[in-house]
Amino acid sequence: MATRKFGNIEYPVPGVDSAIENLRPGARWDNNGKDIIEWEDDEGREPPTWEEIEEEVLKQFEVWNYFEYERNRSLEFPDVIEQLDMLFHDIENNNLNNGNWINAIRAIKKNNPKPDFPRPNF
C-alpha cells in the first residue's frame, strides 16, 4: 500500500489497492481496474465488494484531503541547510523571536493552515 509519512503519522495514498489492503490485510489479488480477477486469502475471506472498496477509497480521500496543508507546506519549506543557515544568522543576531527563519516558517504556516476540524480516523 502506498503511504505518505508526516512526522509519526503515516496515511494511505487513496486508491483501489490501498482500499483492498486496508479491508483485507494480507490478501493477495490482481485486478483490471474494475474487477478482481485473482483472489487469494489465507484466512478464507471473500474479496470486498466494489461498494466496500468505493466507501474505503472515499474515507482515504477524507484523510488525504485533511493533510493537504502538510503536503503544501512541505513544498514551500526551504531545505534544511537553508533553514539552518537562517537560524545560525538569527542566533548570531540574537533575533530568534522575529528573525528570518521564524518569519519564513510563520508565513508558510499562515498560507497553509491546518484544518480547523478534527482529523478523520484511519
C-alpha positions in Angstrom: 0.0 0.0 0.0 1.3 3.4 -0.9 1.6 5.7 2.1 2.8 9.1 3.0 4.7 9.8 6.2 4.3 13.1 8.2 6.2 13.0 11.4 5.0 10.0 13.3 1.8 9.8 11.2 1.5 7.6 8.2 -1.5 7.8 6.0 -2.6 5.9 2.8 -2.4 7.3 -0.7 -6.1 6.8 -1.8 -6.7 4.1 -4.3 -8.3 0.7 -5.0 -5.2 -1.2 -4.0 -4.9 0.7 -0.7 -8.6 0.2 0.0 -8.4 -3.6 -0.6 -5.3 -3.9 1.5 -7.0 -2.0 4.3 -10.2 -4.0 4.1 -8.5 -7.4 3.7 -4.9 -7.1 5.2 -2.7 -9.9 3.9 -4.8 -11.0 1.0 -3.3 -11.2 -2.5 -5.1 -10.2 -5.6 -5.0 -8.8 -9.1 -7.5 -6.5 -10.7 -8.0 -5.0 -14.0 -9.4 -1.6 -12.8 -12.9 -2.6 -12.1 -12.9 -6.4 -11.4 -10.8 -8.5 -9.1 -9.6 -11.2 -11.4 -7.5 -13.2 -9.0 -8.0 -13.6 -5.2 -6.1 -15.5 -2.6 -6.7 -15.1 1.1 -5.1 -17.4 3.7 -7.9 -16.6 6.1 -10.5 -17.6 3.6 -12.2 -14.2 3.4 -14.1 -13.3 0.3 -12.9 -10.3 -1.7 -14.5 -7.0 -0.7 -17.4 -5.7 -2.8 -16.9 -2.7 -5.1 -19.3 -0.8 -2.8 -17.0 -1.6 0.2 -13.9 -0.6 -1.9 -15.5 2.7 -3.0 -16.5 3.5 0.5 -13.0 2.9 1.8 -11.5 5.0 -1.0 -13.8 7.9 0.0 -12.6 7.5 3.6 -9.0 7.6 2.4 -9.7 10.7 0.4 -11.0 12.4 3.5 -7.7 11.7 5.3 -5.7 12.7 2.1 -7.6 16.0 1.9 -7.2 16.7 5.6 -3.4 16.5 5.2 -3.3 18.7 2.1 -1.9 21.5 4.3 1.1 19.3 5.2 1.9 18.4 1.6 1.6 22.1 0.5 3.9 23.2 3.4 6.5 20.6 2.5 6.7 22.0 -1.0 7.2 25.6 0.4 9.6 25.0 3.3 13.2 25.9 2.5 15.5 22.9 2.5 17.1 22.0 5.8 20.5 23.5 5.0 18.9 26.9 4.1 16.8 26.8 7.3 19.9 26.0 9.4 21.7 28.9 7.8 18.8 31.2 8.6 18.7 30.0 12.2 22.5 30.5 12.6 22.3 34.1 11.5 19.2 34.7 13.7 21.1 33.3 16.7 24.2 35.3 15.9 22.0 38.5 15.7 20.1 37.5 18.9 16.9 37.6 16.8 15.1 34.3 17.4 11.6 35.8 18.0 11.4 37.9 14.9 14.3 36.6 12.6 14.3 35.4 9.1 13.7 31.8 9.9 10.7 32.2 12.2 9.1 34.7 9.8 9.6 32.4 6.8 8.1 29.4 8.7 5.2 31.6 10.0 4.4 32.8 6.5 4.3 29.3 5.1 2.1 28.0 8.0 -0.2 31.0 7.7 -0.6 30.4 3.9 -1.2 26.7 4.5 -3.2 26.5 7.8 -4.1 23.2 9.5 -7.8 22.4 9.1 -10.0 23.7 11.9 -11.9 20.4 12.1 -10.9 17.1 13.7 -8.6 14.7 11.8 -10.6 11.9 10.2 -10.0 8.4 11.7 -7.9 6.0 9.7 
